[in-house]
């Protein structure tokens, strides 16, 4: 018997400074004629109950997406964990009964269409008490491609604000984290665009897909 996937909010982490791309929003790079952000939003929209974008700076630059933009809720550009906390804070404020958040980077153009389902399945298979899951392709773990329970929001805030913790894997290790595996061939679904060379490679892959 298949267990239904719980309602899950999608969070796109788009707060990086893109220094290796010369600045700007990496999510706006076009791959195969479609921006990475549009690819990510299309993928998540089919799997989640809603989507928000975590980004600092002027939120109007994402106004064309029609998606709520949520800045970090702790100061100092504290990295992906701050973005995840911002997403959990936003979700808690909605008080809509949704208890799960899935996060993805805004620079991954080839995300899998079964991401949310597979992360929840991995979590359940680990047994009671494990509320976290992240993706792995080949031998590489992708801690920012993860599943986060609303129930751990206060603990995450304490780790960030009181302990100054910044490393995702240090925090997730405290609670136990399930791993959902994908093959990294012929295309790594979590390939991310960090450099102009990465963008050229992604363009080549996108051209071969169609």
Residue pairs with C-beta under 8 A, 6 or more apart in sequence:
3 124
5 116
5 117
5 120
6 99
6 100
6 120
7 49
7 97
7 98
7 99
7 100
8 47
8 48
8 49
8 98
8 100
8 101
8 102
8 116
8 120
8 147
9 48
9 49
9 50
9 51
9 52
9 87
9 91
9 98
9 100
9 101
9 102
10 44
10 45
10 47
10 48
10 50
10 51
10 52
10 101
10 102
10 104
10 116
11 51
11 52
11 53
11 54
11 83
11 84
11 87
11 101
11 102
11 103
11 104
12 27
12 37
12 40
12 41
12 44
12 51
12 52
12 53
12 54
12 67
12 103
12 104
12 105
12 106
13 54
13 80
13 83
13 84
13 103
13 104
13 105
13 106
13 144
14 25
14 26
14 27
14 37
14 53
14 54
14 55
14 62
14 106
15 54
15 55
15 56
15 72
15 77
15 83
16 26
16 105
16 106
16 107
17 23
18 24
18 25
18 26
20 194
20 195
21 29
21 193
21 194
21 195
21 196
21 199
25 37
25 55
25 61
25 106
26 36
26 106
26 107
26 193
26 194
27 35
27 36
27 37
27 40
27 106
27 107
28 35
28 36
28 37
29 35
29 36
29 107
29 193
29 199
30 36
31 39
31 109
31 193
31 199
31 202
31 203
31 206
32 109
32 203
32 206
32 207
32 209
32 210
36 106
36 107
36 108
36 109
36 193
37 62
37 65
37 106
39 109
39 110
39 111
40 104
40 106
40 108
40 109
40 111
41 51
41 65
41 67
43 111
43 112
43 113
43 115
44 51
44 102
44 104
44 111
45 51
46 113
47 102
47 113
47 114
47 115
47 116
47 117
48 102
48 116
49 98
50 98
51 67
52 67
52 68
52 69
52 70
52 87
52 90
53 62
53 65
53 67
53 68
53 69
53 70
53 106
54 69
54 70
54 71
54 72
54 83
54 84
54 86
54 87
55 61
55 62
55 69
55 70
55 71
56 71
56 72
56 77
57 71
59 69
59 71
62 69
68 90
70 86
70 87
70 89
70 90
71 86
72 78
72 82
72 83
72 85
72 86
73 82
73 85
73 86
73 89
74 82
74 85
74 157
74 160
74 161
76 82
78 160
78 166
79 166
80 103
80 143
80 144
80 168
81 156
81 159
81 160
81 165
81 166
81 167
81 168
81 171
82 160
83 103
84 101
84 103
84 146
84 148
84 156
84 168
85 153
85 156
85 157
85 160
87 101
87 103
87 148
88 101
88 148
88 150
88 152
88 153
88 156
89 153
91 98
91 101
91 150
92 150
92 153
98 150
99 149
99 150
99 151
100 120
100 147
100 148
100 149
100 150
101 147
101 148
101 149
101 150
102 115
102 116
102 119
102 146
102 147
102 148
103 144
103 145
103 146
103 148
104 111
104 115
104 144
104 145
105 144
105 145
105 192
107 192
107 193
107 194
108 145
108 189
108 190
108 191
108 192
108 193
109 191
109 193
109 202
109 206
110 187
110 188
110 189
110 190
110 191
110 202
110 205
111 145
111 189
111 190
112 118
112 182
112 189
115 135
115 145
116 147
118 135
118 180
118 182
119 133
119 134
119 135
119 146
119 147
119 178
119 180
120 133
120 147
121 180
122 133
122 178
122 179
122 180
123 130
123 131
123 132
123 133
123 147
123 178
125 178
126 133
126 176
126 178
129 176
130 175
130 176
130 177
130 178
131 147
131 148
131 149
131 151
131 152
131 175
132 146
132 147
132 148
132 149
132 152
132 172
132 175
132 176
132 177
132 178
133 146
133 147
133 177
133 178
133 179
133 180
134 141
134 142
134 143
134 144
134 145
134 146
134 147
134 172
134 177
134 178
134 179
134 180
135 141
135 142
135 145
135 146
135 179
135 180
135 181
135 182
135 189
135 190
136 142
136 179
136 180
136 181
136 182
137 181
137 182
137 183
137 184
137 188
137 189
137 190
138 183
138 184
138 185
138 188
140 184
140 190
141 169
141 179
142 190
143 168
143 169
143 172
144 168
145 190
146 168
146 172
146 177
148 156
152 175
155 175
156 171
159 165
159 171
160 166
165 171
169 177
182 189
182 190
187 205
187 209
191 198
191 201
191 202
191 205
192 198
193 199
193 202
